Amino acid sequence: MKALYSLFAVCSLMFAACSDNKPVELYNTKATLPSSPKYNLDGLKVITSFVNKTKGTASTLYGNDQALKSAIDGNKTVGANEVFTLVTWKQQDDDHWFGAKIPSNVESVEVIKTASFGNSVAVNYQQLNGKSLDLKTDTSGEAERIKYILGQKPSVLP
């Protein structure tokens, strides 16, 4: 019987010695968006979210009430006072769930705002890159990004 207790004690010590004892992080602080006057998510609702496995990114599209209604209607026409904000994060392995991916650092925040000028609607697009949210000054590809963002189908929730 003493031998059994000794074997149990040795095994317990071996398992304890093998642990890396690194602190468990319960909150994903890497994915936190920095507060910035360059964008505002207050009052915006989630329209949809998606993953790009090729690029290793996860994105969430937010919008105000007008943008959400427009997305539900299929974005057939762009109305005034719509705000769409697409936040894209790099992905990382989840330490707590084998094979799962979670958001990591912010890759970009893209903001589309519309405003009416007489009988027409103006569309303003901005792309903010990286953790410091630097404004992208190269305007090439803006039309494609606007079309891509406005083409996202809203998630259907029960």
N, C-alpha and C positions, 0 to 999 in steps of 0.2 A: 504494500500500500504506500509506503514511504517513497518507493521508486516512482510510483505513478504521480505523486505530488511533485516530486523533483522534476520529472519529465514535463509536467504541466507548467511549472515555474520557469524552466529553461525555454520552453516554447513561447511563453508569454513575453519573456525578456527579448527573445529574438524578434518577435513581431513589433514590439515597442521600439527596438533599436533600428528597425528598417523604415520607420515612418520619417518623413522629411520635416515634420513639425512646422511647416510654413502656415502662417495665419490664413484662415478661411475668409475670403472676401465675399460678403453677402450682397453687396451692391456693385453694380457694374459702373464704376466711376469713369472709366475710359470713354464710355458712350455719352457722357453728359454733355449737353450742348452749352457752350459758353454764353453768358448773357451778353447781348450786344444790341445797340440801337439799329443795327443794319437789318434786322429781321425781328418779327414778333409773332409768337405762336399763341398768344393769349386770345381766347375765344375761337380759335380754329378747331375744326373737327377732323378726325381721320377720315379720309376719303377711301384710300386703299394702301396696301403695303405689298412689297414684292422683293424677291431675291434674285440677284444676277450671279449665278454660280460661276460663270466664266470669269467675271471680274472680281468675284469674292466680296460682293457688296450686298447690303440690305438697305431698302429705301422705304420711307413712309411719306405719302402725299397728304398734306393737310389743306383745308380750305375753310373760308368763312361760309356763312349761310348761303350767300348768292352763288359761290363757287360750287358748293355741295349740290345745290339745286340744278345748276348748269351741268354738272357731271352726271347726275341721275338722269337728266334729259338727254344725255349723249353729247353735250357740248356742241350742239348744232350751230349755235350762234354765241358769240362772246358778248356778254352783257357788261354793263358798267358796274364798278365797285366790287369786282370779283378779286379775291386774293387766293392764289395757289402757292403753297410752299412745299417743295420736295426736299427732304433731308435724306442724305445718303451717307451711310457708315461703312467702313471696312468691316469685315467679319473676322472673328477669332474663334478658336476652339473653346468650348465651354468646359471649364475644369470640373464642373459638378455633374455633367451628363455626357457620357461617352458618345462620340460621334456627332454631337450637337454643335451648332454654331450660334454665336451671339454677336451683337454689334460691338465694334471696337471704337477706334477714333473716327471723328466726323471727317468725311471726305469732302462733302460739299453741301451747301444750302442754296437752292435755286428758288427765286421768288418771282412770281408773275402777278402784276397788279394791273387792273384795267380801270379806265376812267372815261367818262363821256365828254366829248367836245362837240357841242351842237348835235348834229345828226350822226356823228361817227364815234367810234370807241377806239381809244388809244391803248396799246398794250405795252407795258414796261416790263423788261426782263433783266434780272440781275443774277449773277452766279458768284457765290462766296465760297472760297476754297480753303480747306485745311482747318486745323484747330483754331488758328488765328482769324479765320473768316476773311481772307484777303479778297478784295473785289477783282474779279477777272475782267481785264480791260480789253482782251481780244474778243471782238464781237462776231467772229466767224462762227457759224453753226448755231446762232441764236434761233433762227427760224425753225430749224429742225428740232431743237430742244423744246421750244414752245409747243410745236405740233405734238411731240412725244408726250409731254406732260399733260396737255389738254386731251390727249387721246386715251388716257388711262381710264379704265372702267372702274366705277366704284365697287367696293366690296359689298356683297349682299349679306346682311345679318338678319337672323331670325327675330 
